[in-house]
């Protein structure tokens, strides 16, 4: 692999190539050692094969001679069968001996043994035949002659075995020396391969870890606030080189971003000073306006005086209207920054609907379904009336059909649900999302309203309950109505 391609290769490819190369070398060395060791062991096994064969030949000859003796003693069919099997086995072993004329002492001895064995086999065959013919003198004569040949053959086998053992011992010693030499060579090769492997791994890991160490030091300096660090280009296209260049770009981007933030902060600081100055002037104007407004206590006293006057004149409806007005404003003033109960919030809605129906001659058809067991649950003040007000002003105010509003208060599990439904113009998903995210502007304080918008209600409920899922808005679309559902824990 060219140097450029190697530098640009990924870490995975580099590690895979390095370990594959090492594995191939180790496998090749082990295969070489295995083949040579196997060959040497095969040669060692072959060293004493001739001695084993001679021992087998001697044992077969002994068994043959004993079988002949057994037949002479018993003359049974079993003894005769044993003789034939022993004769066959001995003849098969004789086929492995040399029968050619060669200039080799061992081969000459094998040829003599084979020739004597043929003479012996003839003698024992004549012995058996004489025995079967009940010729006592002849089978004893043949047996004695066979016994003499038997002794000569065993002596020859013994001599040949000793000679073979000497030769094989020398060969065995040479093979053991070669095996030890091969073991030493194999050990040296494995050691050398191991050292080369360690050097390769060390160089490879160093080429990867050295840039990482520099990168970690630079990261520590950046973490301590030093953004003027410079990282040397590692010159490789692997993951380490990519991360190093990306880190350098990130540091440069941070430096630019810090300069921009400083400039932005300075601009915002100047703008903030101007805004604070303008806000101060606005507050002074609002204070002067508030000082010019009617005192709330004077308003309540005036409403009470009007109610008493209407009562004296027998105007019962006027009296009820003024009393509802007084209760409504009193609740707004006293409960604005206090906790209240579900029951008080429902009564405020009743007052509000009554006042609106007097103003608009009963245009609003109001229904309510309230669970009496949840009336004492604590809730923030002014969370229900602003929703009803929104349903009136933006839901049913300008529809051609009869406007309806339904209030439901009920409990499910560990939560209290306050539902305000209207059959008005409805709203789309985008507007619902804007309301729940608090992106719509609050109702103008100067309009015909108590000044508390839906965003204000949602934020106060989140702060009061420490939850995010405090309100849900459901609408099927245009002219399909809208349902606002407040969700508060039954026990806070």
N, C-alpha and C positions, 0 to 999 in steps of 0.2 A: 504494500500500500504506500503510495507517495506520501512525503512529509506533509504536504498541504492538506490532502484528504484526511490524513491521520489527525492533524490538529483540529480540523473542522468536524471530525466525527463526534458523536455523542458519547457521554460517559459510559452508557450501557454498552455501546459497540466496542469501546476501548477495553472495558473490563472483560467482555465476552471474548474478544480476540486474544487478550493476554492469557486468560485462563484456558482457552481452547488450545493455544499454542503449547502451553505447559503440559496440558493433559495429553496432547498427541505425543510429545517427547517422552513422557513417562510411560505411556502405553507402548511406544516403540521399544524402549529399553526393556520393559518387562517382557514383551513378546520375544525379543532377542534372547533374554536370559532364559525364558521358559523353553524355547526351542533348543538351545544349546544344552541346558540341564537335562531336558527330556532325552536328547540324543545320547548324552553321556550315561544317563541311567540305563538306557536300553543296551548300550554296549557293556555296561557293568553286569547287567542281567545275563547277557550272552556269554560272559566269561566262563562261568561254571556250568553251562548247559551240557558240555561234553562229559563232565564228571557225573552229572545227574543221569545222563543217558547210559553211561557205563554201569552205574549202580543199578539202574533199572534192568540192564542186560544181565548182570550177575544175579539179581533176584529172580528174573524170569528163568534163567538156567537152573538155578537151585530148585525152583518150584517144579520145573520139568523133570529133573532127576528124582525128586521126591515122589512125583506122581507115578513115575515108572516103578519105583520101589513099592509104592502102595498097591499098584496093580499086580505086581509079582506076589505080594503077600496075600491079597484078597481075591484077585481075579474076578472082581465084580464089574458090572456094567457101569456103575457110577465112577469107579476108579479109572476105567478105560476112557470114559467121557472126559474126566479131569485131565487125563494124559493128552488127549487130542486138543483140548483147549490150550493147555500149557505149551504144546508143540506149536500151535498156530501163533500164539503170542510171541514166542521166542523167534520164530521165523520172521515175523513182522519187524521186530527190533533189529534183526540182523541186516535188513535191507538198508538201514542207515549207515552201515559200515562201508569203508572203502574196499573196492575190489580191483582197482587199477594198479598198475605197476608205476610207482612214483619214487622219486628220490627224497623221501621224507620218512624219518624213523617212526613217527606216530602213525602215518598212513600204512607203513609196512606192517606194523603190529596189528592194526585193524584188519588188514588183509589176511594175516595169519590166523587171527581169531575167527574170522569168517570161514576160512578153509577148515580149521579144526572143528568148528561147529557143524559143518556139513557132514564130516566124518562121524561126529558124535550122534547126530540125528539119525544117520544110517544105522549105527550100532543099536541105539535104543529102539529103532523101528524093528530090527531083526530080533531083538530081545523080546519085544511084545508079541511078535508073530510066533516065535518059538514057544512062548508061554501059552499062547492060544492053541498051538498044536500039541501042547503037553509034552514037549521035548525038554526035559529037565536039564540034561547035560548041555544042550546048545544054548538055552536062554541064560544059564548061569555063566557060560563062557562069554556070551555077548555082553551080558550085564557087567562082568568084571572089566572087559575091554572098554565099555562105555564109561565105566567109573574112572578108569585111568585117563581117558580123554577129557572127561569132566574136570578132573583135577588140573590137567594141563591148561584147559581153557580158563579156569578161575584164576590160575597163576598169571596167565597172560593178561587177563582183564585187570587184575590187581596191579601188575607192572605198568600197563598202559594208563591206568587211573592215576598212579603216582606221577608218571611222566606228564600227563595232562595237567595235574594239579600244580606241578612246578611251573609249567608254562603259563597257566592261568593266573597263578599268584603274581608272577612278574607283570602280566598284562593288567591285573587288578590294581597293582601298586601304581603303574603308570596312569591308569584311568583316574585313580583317586587324586593323584598329583594334578592332573589336568582339571579335575572338578574343583579342587581348591583354588587353582589359578583362575578358573572361570568365576568362582565366587568372589575373589579379590577384585577382578576386573569389573564385575557387575556392581560391586559395592562402590568402587571408585566412580563409575559412571553415574550411579544414582546420587552420590554425594555431589558430584559436579553439576548434575541437572538441578538438584535442590538449591545449590548456591546460586546458579544462574536464575532460577525461578525467584529466589528471594530478592536478588538485585533488580530484576524486572519489576516485581511488585512494589519494591521500595521506590524506584524511579517513577512508576506510574502513579502511585498514591501521592508522592511528593508533588508531582506536576498538577495534581488536582487539589491537594490540601493547602499548598502554599498560597495560591490566590484566595482561597477561602479564609485563611488566617488573616491575610491583609484586608479582606473585605470585612471580617468581623471587627478588626481594630478600627477601621474607618466607621463602621456602624456605631461602635461605642463612642467615638468622638462626636458623631452626629447626635447621638442620644444625650451627650453632655452639653450640646448647644454649639459645637464647632461645625459650621456648615462650609468651611473653606478647605475641607479635606480633598485631596487629589489621589485617585486610585490609578496605578499603572495599568496600562492595557496588557492583559495576559497574552494576547495574540492568538488565542484559540477560538474556535467556533462552537465549542461544546457548551453545556449548560452553565458551567462556571464562568466562561467568558461572557455569555449573554447576560447573566445576573450581574456581573461586575460592570458592564457597560450600562445596563439599565439602572443600577444604583447610582452611577456617576450622573446619568441624565436626571434621575430623581433629585439628587442633591442640587444640581443646577436649577431645576424647576422650583425647588424649595427656596433657594436664594432669591429667585425672581419673585416668587409668591410673597416672601417676607417683605421685600421692598415695596411691592404693591400694597400689602396690608398696612405698612407704615404710612404710605401716602394716603391710603383710604381712611385710616384712623385719624390722620391729621385733618382731612377734609370733613369727616364726620364730626370731629370735635368742633370745628368751626361752625358747621351747620347746627350742631346741638346747642351751641351757645345762642345762635339766632333763634332757634325754636324755643328754648327756655325763656328767652326774653319775650317772644311773642306769647307764649303760654302764660307768662306772668301778667302781661297786659290783658289777656283774655280773662284770666281769673279775676282781675280787678274789676273788669266790666261786668262779669257775671255776679260778683258780690254786690256791686251797686244795684244790679237788676233785682237780685233776691231781697235786698233790703227794702226795695220799693214794693214788694209783693205783700199780699194780705197775710197777717199772722195766722197760723193754723188754728190756734185756740180761739181767735176772733171768728174764724170761719165756722168752727164747731158751735160756738155760742150763738152765732147768727142763725145757723141751721136749726138749732134747738128752739130758738125764739120763734122762727118761722113755723116749726112743727106745732108749738103750743098755740100760736095764733090760728093755724088751720084747724086745730082740734076744737078751739073755742067757737069757730065759725061753722063747725060740723063738716069740714072737708076731709073725710076719712082717707080718700085716695091720696090727696095731697100730703096728709100727715104721714102715711106709709111711705110715700116716695121720698119725703125729706128725711125720714128716719133711716131708710136704706142708704141714701146718699151719705148721711153722717157716719153710719157704720162702715161704709166702703172707704171713705177718706180716713177715718180713724185707724182702720186696719192698715192702710198704706203707710201712715205716719209711724205707728207704734211697732209694727212687725217687720219693717224693712230690713233691719239688721239682726233679727232675732229668729230663733227656731220656733216652729209652730207645730200644729198637728194636722192630720189629714182632715179631721172634722172641721177645723177652722178654715182650711183652704176650700172645702166644699161650700161652707156657708158664705165665703167671700164670692164664690162663683154665683151662688143664688142671688146675692145682692146685685152683682154686676148684671146678670141676665134680667133681673127685675127692672133695673134702671134703664137698660137698653130697650126693653119692651114698652116702657112708658114713653121713651123718646120716640121710638119708631112704631108706636101703636100696635104692639103685639106681633111684629113680623117674624120674630125668632121663636121657633117651637123647640123647647128645651125638654130633654128627658134625662133622667139620671137613675142609675142602678148602683147603690152603694152598699157594701158589706159593712154592717154596723159594728163588727168585731175589730175593724182596723182603724176606727176613727181616732183612737188615741196614739197611733204611731207617729213618732216625731219625724218631721220633714223640714227642709228649709222653707222660709216664708216666700210668698209670691212666686210659686212655681206652676200653679194651675191656672190662675186667672189670665196671665199673659198668653197662654196657649189658647184659651177660650176666646180671648180678644183677637188673636191672630185668625182663628177660625171664622169669626164674625167679619172682620175687616177684609180679609183676603180670600175667604172661602165662600161665604153665602151672601155677601153684601150686594153684589151686582148680578145675581142669577134671576132668571125669569120664573123659576119654580119656587115652591114653598121651601124656605130655608129651615134646616133641621140641625140641631146639635144634640149629641148624646154623650153623657158622662157616665163612665163605668169605673168603679173602684172595687177591686177584688184581690184576693190573695191566692198565690200558687206556690206551694212549697215554702221556701224561706224568703220570698219576695212579695212586695205589694206593687200592684200595677194600677196606674191611673191613666185611663184611656179617654181621649177627647176625639170624637168622630163628627165630621160634618159631611153633608151631601153637596158640597160646593164644587168649585171649578177643578179641584184636584191639582196635582203638580207632577212634573217629570222626574226621572231618576237623577238627572244632573242637579236640579235644584235641591232635591232631598239630600244628595251628597254634600252640596255646598252648605246647607243648614247644619248637618251633623258635624262637618269639619270646621264650622264657625267662620266660613268665608263670606257670608252675606252681611251687609252692613246692618247695624242695630237700628231700631225704629228711632226716628228723630224725636228728641226730647220735647220739641216745641209742638209736635202734632197732638192730635186728640188721643192720647195714650197715657198710661202710667209710667212710660219711659223704660220699661224692662223688656228687652227683646228676647227672641228664642235662644240666641247665642249666650246671652247672660244666664238664662235658666240652665242651659246645658252645662256651662262652666261651673256654676255654683253647685249643681248636683254632683259633678265629678269631684269637686273639692270636698263636699259634704260626705259622700259615700266612699271616696278613694277607689272608685271604679270608673271604667271607660264606657261600659255598656249601660248608660243611664237612660237613653232615649232611643226609640225606634219610630220611624215614619213610614207609613204604608199608604200607597195610592196607586190605583190601576191606570192613572193617566187623566187626560182631559175630561172634565165633567163627570168624573167617577168618584169624587169625594176624597177626603184625606182623613187618616187616623194617626194621632200623636199618642204614643204610649210611653209613659214615664215608668221606670223600673227602679225601685229603692228596696234595700234590705229591710226585712221586718224587724230586725234587731241590729242596731248600729252601736 
